[in-house]
Amino acid sequence: MNVTSALAFVPLPVAPTCNATKAALYSFSESPRVQLAGADAGVQVIEVAPLGVCTTLLGRHGRLPHRDPRPPA
């Protein structure tokens, strides 16, 4: 199981390294998924891509102010 994020699909200009890392993990998950699908190996490759997680990646509050209705802490 790999944990990526929506940044793999919709990158943010302020986080190019994170975008590239998540896209690489997506590709890393997709390749064995396709290879093992036809092999009948009994192995599943799972990728979890949560949408929004409040972190400090985007600054002090870690959220996009125009999309988050909560007041700053």
C-alpha positions in Angstrom: 0.0 0.0 0.0 1.3 3.4 -1.0 -0.1 6.7 0.3 0.0 9.6 -2.2 -2.3 12.6 -2.5 -4.4 14.5 -4.9 -1.2 16.5 -5.7 -0.3 13.6 -8.0 -3.2 14.5 -10.2 -3.7 18.2 -9.6 -0.4 19.8 -8.7 0.0 23.1 -6.8 2.6 25.6 -8.1 3.9 26.3 -4.6 4.9 22.6 -4.0 6.8 21.3 -7.0 8.9 18.7 -5.1 5.9 17.3 -3.3 3.9 17.2 -6.6 6.7 15.3 -8.3 7.1 12.9 -5.4 3.4 12.1 -5.3 3.2 11.6 -9.1 6.2 9.3 -8.9 4.5 7.2 -6.1 1.4 7.0 -8.3 3.4 5.7 -11.2 5.3 3.3 -8.9 2.0 1.9 -7.7 0.4 1.7 -11.2 3.2 -0.3 -12.8 3.1 -3.3 -10.6 -0.7 -3.1 -10.4 -0.9 -3.6 -14.2 1.9 -6.2 -14.2 0.3 -8.3 -11.4 -3.3 -8.0 -12.7 -2.7 -10.5 -15.5 -0.3 -12.7 -13.5 -3.1 -14.1 -11.2 -0.5 -13.8 -8.4 -3.1 -13.1 -5.6 -1.4 -9.8 -4.8 -3.1 -6.4 -4.9 -1.4 -3.0 -5.1 -3.3 -0.4 -3.3 -2.8 3.4 -3.5 -4.5 5.7 -1.0 -4.8 9.3 -2.3 -6.5 11.5 0.4 -7.9 14.8 -0.9 -7.2 17.4 1.7 -5.0 17.1 4.8 -4.2 20.1 7.0 -0.4 20.4 7.1 2.2 23.2 7.2 3.1 22.6 3.5 1.2 25.7 2.4 2.4 27.9 5.2 1.7 28.7 8.8 -1.9 27.5 8.8 -1.4 24.8 6.2 -4.6 25.5 4.3 -5.8 27.5 1.3 -7.6 30.5 2.8 -10.0 31.0 -0.1 -11.2 27.4 0.2 -11.3 26.8 4.0 -14.2 28.5 5.8 -12.6 27.9 9.3 -11.1 30.9 11.0 -7.4 30.8 11.6 -6.3 29.3 15.0 
